[in-house]
Each structure stands twice: as C-alpha cells, then as structure tokens.
Amino acid sequence: MMDIIFLFLELTFPLIPSLMINTGEIVLAILSLGYHRPRQNENLNESEEYDSLITIERPSFWVGIIFWVCIGIYLKFYLSGN
C-alpha cells in the first residue's frame, strides 16, 4: 500500500511546477498585465538544476502559487461554514 502512495507522489511531484507556471500564465493573461510567455529554446541542453532555478525565477510560477493558496484559503474558511 505504501509503495502505491509513494509511486503516486513520485509521479505527481514533477507536474506541480508546470501546473503552477501554467496557472500563473493564465491569471496574468486574464489580468492583462503585459506578461508575455517566454519562448522555449529547444536547442539548449541544460542541467536539471539550472531548469529548477529558471522555474523559481519565473513570475508566473509565483503567481500560480499565490492563486492556489488563495483558492485553498477561500475553500477552508468561507465554504467550510465554521
């Protein structure tokens, strides 16, 4: 049973940064803050460490995190009825 849980976590954790980036890009596009999606250069062979630093430096990543945190706070306090 624990193996299934850890397998699920191992498969979902790599998807979280892309979910945050995509959500942030959608929010920034809806708000029309002049944000343009950066172009992906397919020819670069970068290490995974450098890719993770690029992810943290992107403003859409942080906007996505703030968006999901706000949704979580809303669901916790306003829809719980407490």
Secondary structure as UniProt FT lines:
FT   HELIX           2..12
FT   TURN            13..14
FT   HELIX           15..31
FT   TURN            42..43
FT   HELIX           48..57
FT   HELIX           59..77
//
